[in-house]
């Protein structure tokens, strides 16, 4: 197969995920290893990768595929991947026009967390992850998987968490390496996280309030940066059942990378790398099963 030119990363955030896949395929066609491909993509990114090894996930999908793209009509035909709708700003503006926003999330919260970040993290994690499951915490460079009881008292020092329990401490990455943060070792979906930083927090709050009429919204975390993270309880739902909801969310600005079960999201009460706390601004334990 002829050498393939590696495309340039678009400046617009909406096209970066598709670019990762195409660029990774080009690197594979050119005989590069998965590790070299990940480094190449990192060097070409026009924005910081999303938390949770966004680039490594794309590279893993490409190098795990048994099929290579074929040539048709003079252009490459890439193996199909999940496609999600692009953001529709008109629909977002229509929702925001009702005037509901961040203050409404705070007012509708069933619980206020005015206590210390340490108490907040401990209280939330024990409620949303009953028992003592294995959880993966940290960030994309430094992470580990342990039973909840082993880190719950210091959870507020961590930046990120996988929003579903793990099935094992270690698993294989899509590049074949043993790791404590893998899709292979991530258990069934417990929460689906909706996050979008392409609009104001007021607009994001309006979107989350709308989506809460479709699926149970358990928690909203202020990332300490530009975004809000909405935690929707989805345990027991299949991907096929959840796809219409996530499509609607993507249409309203959700980051499609968070469809991946192993993707890191913001730790409730955690400490962001910029020094800001990730405060819980909305919480509704009534969305969780009573007899777990």
Backbone as CSV, one residue per row, in Angstrom:
resi,resn,N_x,N_y,N_z,CA_x,CA_y,CA_z,C_x,C_y,C_z
1,UNK,0.852,-1.192,0.000,0.000,0.000,0.000,0.882,1.234,0.000
2,UNK,0.552,2.208,-0.807,1.342,3.419,-0.907,1.337,4.206,0.390
3,UNK,2.385,5.022,0.556,2.470,5.881,1.737,1.275,6.830,1.774
4,UNK,0.813,7.098,2.965,-0.355,7.949,3.165,0.064,9.229,3.870
5,UNK,-0.312,10.359,3.332,-0.010,11.626,3.970,-0.812,11.766,5.253
6,UNK,-0.142,12.165,6.337,-0.828,12.364,7.614,-1.497,13.725,7.585
7,UNK,-2.829,13.780,7.744,-3.534,15.066,7.636,-3.212,15.994,8.807
8,UNK,-3.394,17.276,8.574,-3.192,18.272,9.626,-4.405,18.313,10.533
9,UNK,-4.172,18.556,11.798,-5.261,18.621,12.771,-6.061,19.903,12.574
10,UNK,-7.388,19.827,12.482,-8.190,21.044,12.314,-8.138,21.911,13.561
11,UNK,-8.282,23.204,13.379,-8.296,24.116,14.524,-9.632,24.083,15.241
12,UNK,-10.699,23.794,14.516,-12.028,23.726,15.126,-12.143,22.447,15.936
13,UNK,-12.610,22.574,17.185,-12.674,21.434,18.084,-13.596,20.337,17.611
14,UNK,-14.622,20.674,16.830,-15.620,19.685,16.441,-15.072,18.609,15.523
15,UNK,-13.972,18.876,14.811,-13.465,17.899,13.865,-12.242,17.149,14.344
16,UNK,-11.814,17.406,15.575,-10.557,16.823,16.041,-10.663,15.322,16.240
17,UNK,-11.783,14.828,16.759,-11.896,13.393,17.019,-11.832,12.597,15.712
18,UNK,-12.536,13.049,14.674,-12.491,12.360,13.379,-11.088,12.414,12.802
19,UNK,-10.412,13.556,13.017,-9.036,13.683,12.528,-8.134,12.651,13.185
20,UNK,-8.308,12.412,14.481,-7.467,11.437,15.173,-7.525,10.076,14.496
21,UNK,-8.752,9.645,14.164,-8.909,8.342,13.538,-8.234,8.295,12.169
22,UNK,-8.457,9.328,11.356,-7.872,9.344,10.013,-6.351,9.420,10.087
23,UNK,-5.841,10.266,10.999,-4.386,10.408,11.132,-3.765,9.105,11.642
24,UNK,-4.443,8.431,12.574,-3.921,7.165,13.091,-3.867,6.102,11.994
25,UNK,-4.907,6.079,11.143,-4.884,5.138,10.014,-3.723,5.454,9.076
26,UNK,-3.493,6.726,8.819,-2.393,7.107,7.936,-1.056,6.649,8.515
27,UNK,-0.895,6.801,9.829,0.346,6.369,10.475,0.508,4.853,10.376
28,UNK,-0.580,4.127,10.571,-0.499,2.660,10.477,-0.137,2.233,9.067
29,UNK,-0.748,2.863,8.066,-0.437,2.538,6.672,1.034,2.794,6.376
30,UNK,1.593,3.830,6.998,2.993,4.184,6.777,3.963,3.317,7.569
31,UNK,3.437,2.310,8.277,4.311,1.366,8.970,4.730,1.786,10.361
32,UNK,4.114,2.816,10.919,4.474,3.276,12.257,3.859,2.366,13.314
33,UNK,4.509,2.271,14.458,3.966,1.502,15.571,2.863,2.303,16.261
34,UNK,2.093,1.616,17.125,1.043,2.306,17.874,1.649,3.385,18.782
35,UNK,2.784,3.069,19.414,3.417,4.035,20.313,3.889,5.271,19.551
36,UNK,4.526,5.054,18.388,4.984,6.194,17.589,3.799,6.996,17.053
37,UNK,2.712,6.311,16.739,1.514,7.001,16.243,0.931,7.906,17.320
38,UNK,0.854,7.403,18.542,0.325,8.222,19.639,1.183,9.466,19.841
39,UNK,2.493,9.296,19.783,3.375,10.466,19.937,3.190,11.450,18.786
40,UNK,3.022,10.928,17.575,2.832,11.783,16.407,1.542,12.602,16.543
41,UNK,0.471,11.960,16.980,-0.803,12.669,17.135,-0.731,13.713,18.234
42,UNK,-0.061,13.377,19.327,0.102,14.354,20.402,0.829,15.606,19.892
43,UNK,1.838,15.395,19.047,2.624,16.534,18.550,1.842,17.414,17.584
44,UNK,0.786,16.854,16.979,0.019,17.593,15.975,-1.277,18.203,16.522
45,UNK,-1.631,17.889,17.754,-2.897,18.368,18.311,-2.936,19.897,18.384
46,UNK,-4.108,20.461,18.072,-4.304,21.914,18.160,-5.039,22.299,19.438
47,UNK,-5.379,21.329,20.262,-5.943,21.578,21.591,-5.457,20.464,22.504
48,UNK,-5.618,20.636,23.821,-5.231,19.580,24.740,-6.177,18.388,24.587
49,UNK,-5.651,17.165,24.561,-6.540,16.003,24.459,-7.491,15.949,25.643
50,UNK,-8.682,15.412,25.429,-9.640,15.250,26.517,-9.067,14.305,27.552
51,UNK,-9.471,14.469,28.834,-8.980,13.572,29.873,-9.287,12.123,29.540
52,UNK,-8.358,11.232,29.933,-8.645,9.809,29.766,-8.059,9.188,28.525
53,UNK,-6.873,9.652,28.089,-6.166,9.009,26.983,-6.976,9.028,25.697
54,UNK,-7.510,10.176,25.328,-8.321,10.311,24.117,-7.562,9.827,22.895
55,UNK,-6.309,10.240,22.756,-5.508,9.853,21.605,-5.223,8.354,21.636
56,UNK,-4.851,7.844,22.819,-4.530,6.428,22.932,-5.730,5.550,22.593
57,UNK,-6.931,6.015,22.937,-8.149,5.267,22.597,-8.317,5.173,21.085
58,UNK,-8.129,6.303,20.389,-8.252,6.313,18.934,-7.188,5.417,18.291
59,UNK,-5.974,5.518,18.777,-4.881,4.707,18.227,-5.160,3.220,18.458
60,UNK,-5.661,2.894,19.661,-5.964,1.498,19.952,-7.003,0.924,19.021
61,UNK,-8.053,1.705,18.726,-9.102,1.242,17.817,-8.537,0.953,16.432
62,UNK,-7.659,1.812,15.971,-7.081,1.652,14.637,-6.173,0.428,14.574
63,UNK,-5.296,0.265,15.572,-4.324,-0.822,15.518,-4.933,-2.171,15.901
64,UNK,-6.113,-2.145,16.555,-6.811,-3.395,16.859,-7.654,-3.884,15.683
65,UNK,-7.920,-3.001,14.714,-8.784,-3.374,13.595,-8.073,-4.351,12.663
66,UNK,-8.767,-5.446,12.284,-8.146,-6.394,11.352,-8.178,-5.892,9.912
67,UNK,-8.936,-4.836,9.651,-9.127,-4.354,8.289,-8.354,-3.064,8.055
68,UNK,-7.834,-2.940,6.870,-7.209,-1.697,6.443,-8.170,-0.948,5.531
69,UNK,-8.065,0.375,5.479,-8.929,1.124,4.568,-8.643,0.738,3.130
70,UNK,-9.670,0.798,2.303,-9.509,0.453,0.896,-9.600,1.713,0.054
71,UNK,-9.135,1.605,-1.163,-9.170,2.740,-2.073,-10.382,2.629,-2.982
72,UNK,-11.146,3.708,-3.077,-12.323,3.707,-3.942,-12.491,5.062,-4.585
73,UNK,-12.518,5.118,-5.910,-12.692,6.394,-6.584,-11.557,7.369,-6.333
74,UNK,-10.375,6.829,-6.054,-9.222,7.699,-5.851,-9.070,8.198,-4.429
75,UNK,-9.945,7.795,-3.503,-9.832,8.263,-2.120,-9.921,7.088,-1.167
76,UNK,-9.476,7.308,0.052,-9.505,6.258,1.058,-10.918,6.094,1.618
77,UNK,-11.306,4.840,1.850,-12.559,4.552,2.525,-12.193,3.928,3.868
78,UNK,-12.449,4.673,4.945,-12.000,4.248,6.263,-13.021,3.306,6.898
79,UNK,-12.557,2.328,7.709,-13.506,1.480,8.436,-14.452,2.338,9.271
80,UNK,-15.707,1.924,9.353,-16.712,2.749,10.011,-16.507,2.787,11.524
81,UNK,-16.721,3.958,12.126,-16.729,4.130,13.567,-18.049,4.799,13.943
82,UNK,-18.327,4.771,15.241,-19.568,5.380,15.712,-19.585,6.865,15.379
83,UNK,-20.672,7.328,14.772,-20.812,8.734,14.426,-21.877,9.364,15.308
84,UNK,-21.582,10.517,15.856,-22.535,11.241,16.681,-22.844,12.587,16.030
85,UNK,-24.026,13.121,16.262,-24.380,14.405,15.640,-23.461,15.526,16.103
86,UNK,-23.282,16.506,15.245,-22.509,17.678,15.615,-23.383,18.647,16.408
87,UNK,-22.755,19.607,17.036,-23.468,20.555,17.885,-24.371,21.462,17.054
88,UNK,-25.596,21.659,17.540,-26.555,22.541,16.893,-26.754,23.758,17.789
89,UNK,-26.094,24.860,17.458,-26.130,26.050,18.317,-27.527,26.653,18.412
90,UNK,-28.305,26.521,17.359,-29.660,27.078,17.396,-30.509,26.369,18.447
91,UNK,-30.387,25.063,18.534,-31.156,24.324,19.525,-30.691,24.651,20.942
92,UNK,-29.399,24.836,21.108,-28.875,25.206,22.428,-29.398,26.576,22.835
93,UNK,-29.370,27.522,21.902,-29.869,28.865,22.192,-31.354,28.838,22.528
94,UNK,-32.104,27.982,21.864,-33.537,27.883,22.137,-33.799,27.398,23.559
95,UNK,-33.004,26.441,24.024,-33.152,25.966,25.392,-32.746,27.041,26.395
96,UNK,-31.653,27.744,26.093,-31.162,28.783,27.001,-32.107,29.981,27.071
97,UNK,-32.934,30.147,26.047,-33.844,31.297,26.000,-34.876,31.252,27.122
98,UNK,-35.107,30.078,27.707,-36.046,29.968,28.822,-35.508,30.611,30.089
99,UNK,-34.228,30.925,30.105,-33.635,31.620,31.245,-33.172,30.736,32.378
100,UNK,-33.287,29.416,32.230,-32.831,28.517,33.289,-31.348,28.249,33.128
101,UNK,-30.627,28.212,34.268,-29.187,28.042,34.189,-28.599,27.478,35.468
102,UNK,-27.382,27.907,35.780,-26.628,27.357,36.901,-27.361,27.541,38.224
103,UNK,-27.933,28.705,38.463,-28.653,28.935,39.723,-29.810,27.963,39.893
104,UNK,-30.452,27.608,38.786,-31.567,26.662,38.860,-31.085,25.267,39.251
105,UNK,-29.924,24.872,38.764,-29.349,23.597,39.182,-29.102,23.596,40.685
106,UNK,-28.535,24.682,41.180,-28.254,24.762,42.621,-29.550,24.728,43.430
107,UNK,-30.562,25.447,42.980,-31.831,25.501,43.708,-32.534,24.144,43.714
108,UNK,-32.418,23.402,42.627,-33.116,22.121,42.517,-32.338,20.959,43.122
109,UNK,-31.112,21.228,43.576,-30.307,20.176,44.190,-30.988,19.683,45.463
110,UNK,-31.014,18.363,45.646,-31.618,17.775,46.840,-30.680,17.841,48.047
111,UNK,-29.437,18.207,47.789,-28.468,18.288,48.876,-27.454,19.366,48.568
112,UNK,-27.073,20.124,49.582,-26.046,21.154,49.429,-24.748,20.644,50.045
113,UNK,-23.647,20.958,49.393,-22.339,20.538,49.890,-21.509,21.768,50.227
114,UNK,-21.822,22.357,51.364,-21.071,23.525,51.816,-19.901,23.106,52.685
115,UNK,-19.756,21.779,52.915,-18.695,21.267,53.770,-17.377,21.194,52.999
116,UNK,-16.356,20.644,53.638,-15.034,20.594,53.031,-15.018,19.678,51.815
117,UNK,-14.078,19.898,50.889,-13.965,19.012,49.721,-13.772,17.557,50.108
118,UNK,-13.041,17.320,51.205,-12.805,15.948,51.642,-14.117,15.263,52.006
119,UNK,-14.960,15.958,52.778,-16.244,15.390,53.179,-17.143,15.214,51.959
120,UNK,-17.096,16.178,51.055,-17.908,16.090,49.842,-17.556,14.848,49.035
121,UNK,-16.296,14.643,48.758,-15.870,13.482,47.978,-16.269,12.187,48.659
122,UNK,-16.018,12.094,49.953,-16.330,10.871,50.680,-17.831,10.586,50.638
123,UNK,-18.648,11.607,50.925,-20.095,11.410,50.969,-20.654,11.024,49.610
124,UNK,-20.208,11.701,48.570,-20.726,11.436,47.231,-20.320,10.053,46.748
125,UNK,-19.049,9.723,46.863,-18.574,8.442,46.337,-19.227,7.263,47.043
126,UNK,-19.406,7.355,48.359,-20.039,6.259,49.078,-21.495,6.088,48.667
127,UNK,-22.140,7.189,48.275,-23.533,7.122,47.852,-23.689,6.599,46.426
128,UNK,-22.861,7.086,45.513,-23.062,6.726,44.110,-22.406,5.395,43.743
129,UNK,-21.454,4.929,44.594,-20.817,3.631,44.372,-20.965,2.781,45.640
130,UNK,-22.138,2.203,45.879,-22.369,1.435,47.105,-21.485,0.199,47.176
131,UNK,-21.287,-0.270,48.423,-20.391,-1.399,48.617,-18.953,-0.915,48.616
132,UNK,-18.090,-1.718,48.107,-16.670,-1.357,48.077,-16.071,-1.744,46.724
133,UNK,-16.573,-1.145,45.626,-16.108,-1.549,44.295,-14.712,-1.051,43.983
134,UNK,-14.112,-1.669,42.983,-12.849,-1.173,42.452,-13.135,0.080,41.620
135,UNK,-12.395,1.150,41.874,-12.547,2.382,41.110,-11.192,2.824,40.592
136,UNK,-11.191,3.414,39.409,-9.960,3.928,38.806,-9.955,5.443,38.952
137,UNK,-8.906,5.980,39.568,-8.816,7.418,39.821,-7.444,7.931,39.408
138,UNK,-7.318,9.249,39.296,-6.037,9.873,38.980,-6.166,10.886,37.879
139,UNK,-5.290,10.774,36.890,-5.365,11.578,35.673,-4.694,10.774,34.565
140,UNK,-4.586,11.356,33.378,-4.102,10.570,32.238,-2.631,10.173,32.355
141,UNK,-1.893,10.788,33.293,-0.480,10.464,33.449,-0.199,9.626,34.697
142,UNK,-1.029,9.768,35.726,-0.791,9.102,37.006,-2.130,8.594,37.538
143,UNK,-2.355,7.298,37.497,-3.642,6.745,37.890,-3.456,5.384,38.529
144,UNK,-4.465,4.956,39.297,-4.442,3.606,39.840,-5.853,3.148,40.145
145,UNK,-6.012,1.834,40.277,-7.291,1.220,40.572,-7.203,0.518,41.919
146,UNK,-8.146,0.838,42.809,-8.176,0.259,44.148,-9.612,0.178,44.631
147,UNK,-9.879,-0.624,45.662,-11.209,-0.607,46.276,-11.515,0.788,46.810
148,UNK,-12.762,1.179,46.761,-13.170,2.509,47.210,-12.683,2.805,48.625
149,UNK,-12.729,1.818,49.507,-12.347,2.040,50.900,-10.897,2.459,51.063
150,UNK,-10.045,2.145,50.084,-8.625,2.436,50.215,-8.265,3.878,49.893
151,UNK,-9.169,4.579,49.201,-8.816,5.968,48.880,-9.926,6.971,49.160
152,UNK,-11.040,6.523,49.700,-12.179,7.429,49.848,-11.854,8.634,50.705
153,UNK,-10.994,8.488,51.715,-10.688,9.614,52.587,-9.739,10.631,51.961
154,UNK,-9.129,10.282,50.831,-8.244,11.245,50.160,-8.688,11.472,48.721
155,UNK,-9.932,11.080,48.402,-10.421,11.212,47.027,-10.400,12.652,46.551
156,UNK,-10.555,13.591,47.481,-10.600,15.003,47.094,-9.273,15.503,46.540
157,UNK,-8.200,14.718,46.681,-6.904,15.129,46.127,-6.759,14.696,44.672
158,UNK,-7.655,13.819,44.199,-7.574,13.336,42.825,-8.360,14.247,41.892
159,UNK,-7.938,14.268,40.652,-8.563,15.136,39.650,-9.675,14.436,38.894
160,UNK,-9.510,13.141,38.624,-10.431,12.451,37.728,-10.765,11.051,38.209
161,UNK,-11.854,10.503,37.633,-12.310,9.173,38.011,-13.043,8.559,36.821
162,UNK,-12.963,7.234,36.680,-13.787,6.522,35.707,-15.170,6.363,36.346
163,UNK,-16.257,6.767,35.678,-17.570,6.810,36.316,-18.311,5.479,36.409
164,UNK,-17.608,4.385,36.264,-18.166,3.048,36.438,-17.143,2.195,37.175
165,UNK,-17.578,1.247,38.020,-16.627,0.372,38.707,-15.816,-0.462,37.716
166,UNK,-14.640,-0.849,38.154,-13.774,-1.705,37.360,-14.023,-3.163,37.726
167,UNK,-13.727,-4.057,36.812,-13.900,-5.492,37.061,-12.616,-6.147,37.553
168,UNK,-11.485,-5.483,37.367,-10.197,-6.016,37.796,-9.234,-4.848,37.976
169,UNK,-8.203,-5.071,38.746,-7.222,-4.007,38.992,-6.434,-3.681,37.729
170,UNK,-6.160,-4.694,36.928,-5.401,-4.502,35.696,-6.181,-5.036,34.498
171,UNK,-5.887,-4.479,33.345,-6.422,-4.953,32.082,-5.445,-4.623,30.981
172,UNK,-5.769,-5.062,29.772,-4.926,-4.770,28.619,-5.445,-3.528,27.902
173,UNK,-4.544,-2.611,27.583,-4.929,-1.466,26.780,-5.160,-1.933,25.356
174,UNK,-5.713,-1.056,24.515,-5.952,-1.424,23.131,-4.648,-1.526,22.342
175,UNK,-3.550,-1.093,22.958,-2.236,-1.297,22.356,-1.556,-2.531,22.933
176,UNK,-2.277,-3.275,23.817,-1.750,-4.530,24.340,-0.956,-4.440,25.613
177,UNK,-0.878,-3.276,26.241,-0.096,-3.109,27.461,-0.961,-3.334,28.698
178,UNK,-0.348,-3.883,29.759,-1.032,-4.075,31.022,-1.111,-2.740,31.751
179,UNK,-2.305,-2.374,32.206,-2.499,-1.063,32.822,-3.640,-1.115,33.823
180,UNK,-3.659,-0.145,34.760,-4.755,-0.033,35.718,-5.873,0.861,35.187
181,UNK,-5.728,1.405,33.993,-6.788,2.219,33.374,-7.023,1.697,31.963
182,UNK,-8.009,0.821,31.812,-8.278,0.223,30.509,-9.782,0.067,30.297
183,UNK,-10.169,0.055,29.035,-11.555,-0.238,28.692,-11.872,-1.698,28.998
184,UNK,-10.889,-2.574,28.794,-11.098,-4.004,29.023,-11.543,-4.284,30.455
185,UNK,-10.970,-3.566,31.426,-11.271,-3.817,32.843,-12.363,-2.906,33.393
186,UNK,-12.974,-2.090,32.547,-14.069,-1.236,32.994,-15.375,-2.021,32.927
187,UNK,-16.110,-2.012,34.034,-17.344,-2.782,34.104,-18.496,-2.127,33.361
188,UNK,-19.692,-2.693,33.498,-20.876,-2.125,32.836,-21.091,-0.667,33.234
189,UNK,-21.647,0.086,32.316,-21.891,1.509,32.544,-22.794,1.716,33.771
190,UNK,-22.344,2.582,34.673,-23.197,2.999,35.793,-23.692,4.423,35.567
191,UNK,-22.786,5.292,35.110,-23.149,6.668,34.799,-22.675,7.011,33.390
192,UNK,-23.458,7.812,32.697,-23.065,8.380,31.417,-22.893,9.876,31.657
193,UNK,-21.721,10.383,31.344,-21.391,11.772,31.661,-21.580,12.648,30.427
194,UNK,-22.282,13.748,30.628,-22.511,14.724,29.559,-21.736,15.979,29.897
195,UNK,-20.830,16.360,29.000,-19.982,17.539,29.215,-19.729,18.230,27.891
196,UNK,-19.791,19.541,27.903,-19.478,20.301,26.699,-18.939,21.661,27.064
197,UNK,-17.725,21.980,26.621,-17.124,23.271,26.983,-17.111,24.255,25.819
198,UNK,-17.926,23.987,24.804,-17.956,24.891,23.656,-18.936,26.037,23.830
199,UNK,-19.712,26.020,24.929,-20.668,27.083,25.200,-20.492,27.544,26.647
200,UNK,-21.227,28.577,27.042,-21.120,29.089,28.408,-21.688,28.082,29.405
201,UNK,-21.316,28.231,30.672,-21.852,27.345,31.696,-23.363,27.509,31.835
202,UNK,-23.870,28.717,31.606,-25.314,28.925,31.675,-26.017,28.113,30.597
203,UNK,-25.450,28.103,29.399,-26.020,27.311,28.313,-25.907,25.811,28.625
204,UNK,-24.773,25.396,29.165,-24.599,23.984,29.514,-25.593,23.560,30.587
205,UNK,-25.843,24.445,31.552,-26.816,24.141,32.600,-28.214,23.974,32.007
206,UNK,-28.563,24.840,31.059,-29.870,24.732,30.402,-29.997,23.397,29.677
207,UNK,-28.915,22.958,29.043,-28.914,21.669,28.343,-29.099,20.519,29.335
208,UNK,-28.377,20.562,30.453,-28.482,19.484,31.437,-29.876,19.425,32.055
209,UNK,-30.470,20.579,32.308,-31.829,20.601,32.840,-32.819,20.004,31.843
210,UNK,-32.577,20.259,30.574,-33.429,19.656,29.535,-33.225,18.152,29.488
211,UNK,-31.980,17.702,29.484,-31.698,16.268,29.395,-32.203,15.521,30.628
212,UNK,-32.296,16.230,31.756,-32.800,15.615,32.983,-34.274,15.250,32.873
213,UNK,-34.960,15.777,31.871,-36.354,15.376,31.631,-36.426,14.081,30.823
214,UNK,-35.276,13.633,30.330,-35.213,12.416,29.513,-34.586,11.259,30.287
215,UNK,-33.555,11.552,31.060,-32.839,10.531,31.831,-32.550,11.077,33.230
216,UNK,-32.377,10.190,34.232,-32.174,10.642,35.618,-30.812,11.303,35.832
217,UNK,-30.829,12.579,36.197,-29.609,13.342,36.465,-29.285,13.237,37.952
218,UNK,-28.195,12.555,38.261,-27.798,12.349,39.652,-26.947,13.486,40.186
219,UNK,-26.064,14.026,39.361,-25.091,14.984,39.885,-24.576,15.885,38.770
220,UNK,-24.236,17.124,39.135,-23.549,18.037,38.227,-22.335,18.582,38.953
221,UNK,-21.192,18.498,38.294,-19.938,18.983,38.856,-19.433,20.151,38.023
222,UNK,-19.076,21.229,38.695,-18.375,22.331,38.034,-16.921,21.913,37.908
223,UNK,-16.417,21.865,36.698,-15.076,21.329,36.447,-13.956,22.189,37.018
224,UNK,-14.275,23.414,37.445,-13.220,24.323,37.879,-12.558,24.996,36.699
225,UNK,-13.128,24.750,35.509,-12.632,25.372,34.280,-13.803,25.946,33.510
226,UNK,-14.010,25.462,32.293,-15.037,26.023,31.425,-16.320,25.193,31.350
227,UNK,-16.360,24.039,31.996,-17.473,23.128,31.736,-18.168,22.631,32.986
228,UNK,-19.362,22.082,32.763,-20.127,21.357,33.769,-20.197,19.896,33.340
229,UNK,-20.109,18.994,34.293,-20.222,17.563,34.024,-21.516,17.055,34.638
230,UNK,-22.441,16.583,33.799,-23.682,16.014,34.284,-23.583,14.497,34.346
231,UNK,-23.824,13.934,35.532,-23.759,12.484,35.732,-25.176,11.918,35.666
232,UNK,-25.465,11.138,34.627,-26.779,10.537,34.439,-26.699,9.052,34.801
233,UNK,-27.616,8.617,35.659,-27.619,7.223,36.101,-28.218,6.343,35.009
234,UNK,-27.419,5.394,34.510,-27.858,4.580,33.369,-27.621,3.089,33.587
235,UNK,-27.374,2.683,34.824,-27.093,1.266,35.093,-28.220,0.385,34.573
236,UNK,-27.854,-0.721,33.944,-28.828,-1.650,33.411,-29.279,-1.351,31.996
237,UNK,-28.878,-0.207,31.454,-29.257,0.170,30.093,-28.171,-0.278,29.110
238,UNK,-28.582,-0.806,27.989,-27.626,-1.209,26.957,-27.182,0.008,26.153
239,UNK,-26.086,-0.144,25.430,-25.620,0.943,24.563,-26.679,1.301,23.525
240,UNK,-27.378,0.281,23.025,-28.419,0.544,22.027,-29.542,1.382,22.626
241,UNK,-29.871,1.133,23.874,-30.910,1.918,24.541,-30.459,3.345,24.812
242,UNK,-29.168,3.518,25.077,-28.639,4.828,25.451,-28.257,5.689,24.247
243,UNK,-28.063,5.071,23.104,-27.587,5.809,21.927,-28.490,6.990,21.545
244,UNK,-29.831,6.848,21.541,-30.667,8.007,21.192,-30.484,9.175,22.162
245,UNK,-30.366,8.864,23.458,-30.152,9.910,24.451,-28.811,10.608,24.215
246,UNK,-27.761,9.820,23.975,-26.440,10.425,23.784,-26.383,11.206,22.474
247,UNK,-27.095,10.746,21.466,-27.170,11.490,20.208,-27.791,12.860,20.435
248,UNK,-28.876,12.873,21.217,-29.515,14.149,21.553,-28.544,15.043,22.315
249,UNK,-27.801,14.462,23.252,-26.839,15.241,24.030,-25.745,15.819,23.133
250,UNK,-25.251,15.012,22.188,-24.216,15.510,21.269,-24.755,16.649,20.409
251,UNK,-26.004,16.532,20.016,-26.654,17.586,19.259,-26.688,18.889,20.056
252,UNK,-26.673,18.742,21.386,-26.703,19.902,22.278,-25.327,20.221,22.864
253,UNK,-24.268,19.711,22.207,-22.909,20.113,22.554,-22.099,19.150,23.376
254,UNK,-22.608,17.949,23.674,-21.864,16.996,24.494,-20.610,16.508,23.778
255,UNK,-19.578,16.247,24.549,-18.326,15.720,24.017,-18.504,14.238,23.702
256,UNK,-18.411,13.810,22.439,-18.619,12.392,22.090,-17.593,11.459,22.693
257,UNK,-16.431,11.982,23.109,-15.396,11.122,23.691,-15.877,10.471,24.984
258,UNK,-16.859,11.078,25.647,-17.315,10.540,26.929,-18.249,9.345,26.769
259,UNK,-18.531,8.949,25.542,-19.263,7.704,25.322,-18.420,6.506,25.741
260,UNK,-17.112,6.619,25.640,-16.206,5.537,26.017,-16.291,5.299,27.515
261,UNK,-16.618,4.070,27.931,-16.867,3.776,29.347,-15.671,4.073,30.239
262,UNK,-14.466,3.922,29.708,-13.262,4.090,30.524,-12.758,5.530,30.567
263,UNK,-13.451,6.439,29.919,-12.981,7.822,29.845,-13.002,8.463,31.236
264,UNK,-11.914,9.149,31.581,-11.858,9.870,32.845,-12.788,11.081,32.809
265,UNK,-13.414,11.359,33.963,-14.238,12.560,34.131,-13.845,13.207,35.458
266,UNK,-14.432,14.362,35.751,-14.043,15.123,36.933,-14.499,14.440,38.236
267,UNK,-13.582,14.373,39.198,-13.875,13.820,40.522,-14.725,14.804,41.319
268,UNK,-15.844,14.361,41.903,-16.616,15.272,42.745,-15.797,15.761,43.936
269,UNK,-15.667,17.084,44.045,-14.873,17.661,45.117,-13.386,17.598,44.887
270,UNK,-12.954,17.060,43.749,-11.530,16.879,43.478,-10.803,18.173,43.179
271,UNK,-9.499,18.062,43.074,-8.639,19.219,42.826,-8.153,19.194,41.388
272,UNK,-8.535,20.208,40.623,-8.125,20.310,39.226,-6.652,20.707,39.135
273,UNK,-6.021,20.408,37.996,-4.603,20.711,37.839,-4.291,22.203,37.884
274,UNK,-5.323,23.056,37.705,-5.096,24.505,37.799,-5.292,25.037,39.207
275,UNK,-5.538,24.127,40.168,-5.709,24.517,41.563,-7.144,24.760,41.974
276,UNK,-8.089,24.719,41.042,-9.496,24.949,41.362,-10.175,23.669,41.829
277,UNK,-11.119,23.839,42.750,-11.912,22.708,43.218,-13.034,22.405,42.243
278,UNK,-13.384,21.143,42.127,-14.446,20.679,41.246,-15.698,20.471,42.101
279,UNK,-16.433,21.542,42.304,-17.527,21.528,43.269,-18.775,20.840,42.722
280,UNK,-19.508,20.195,43.614,-20.786,19.571,43.277,-21.865,20.647,43.426
281,UNK,-22.484,21.037,42.320,-23.484,22.099,42.381,-24.912,21.558,42.322
282,UNK,-25.050,20.274,42.013,-26.369,19.637,41.967,-26.206,18.184,42.364
283,UNK,-27.122,17.704,43.225,-27.061,16.301,43.630,-28.466,15.823,43.945
284,UNK,-28.823,14.645,43.424,-30.133,14.062,43.644,-29.994,12.564,43.835
285,UNK,-29.873,12.135,45.096,-29.722,10.722,45.389,-30.991,9.944,45.071
286,UNK,-32.097,10.640,44.854,-33.340,9.986,44.517,-33.322,9.303,43.168
287,UNK,-32.316,9.579,42.367,-32.187,8.927,41.062,-31.530,7.557,41.173
288,UNK,-31.027,7.207,42.374,-30.309,5.952,42.576,-31.234,4.904,43.183
289,UNK,-30.995,3.630,42.896,-31.822,2.565,43.478,-31.739,2.568,45.006
290,UNK,-32.850,2.255,45.673,-32.881,2.284,47.136,-32.280,1.026,47.753
291,UNK,-32.347,-0.076,47.052,-31.944,-1.354,47.657,-30.688,-1.926,47.003
292,UNK,-29.646,-1.163,46.988,-28.393,-1.662,46.417,-27.504,-2.172,47.549
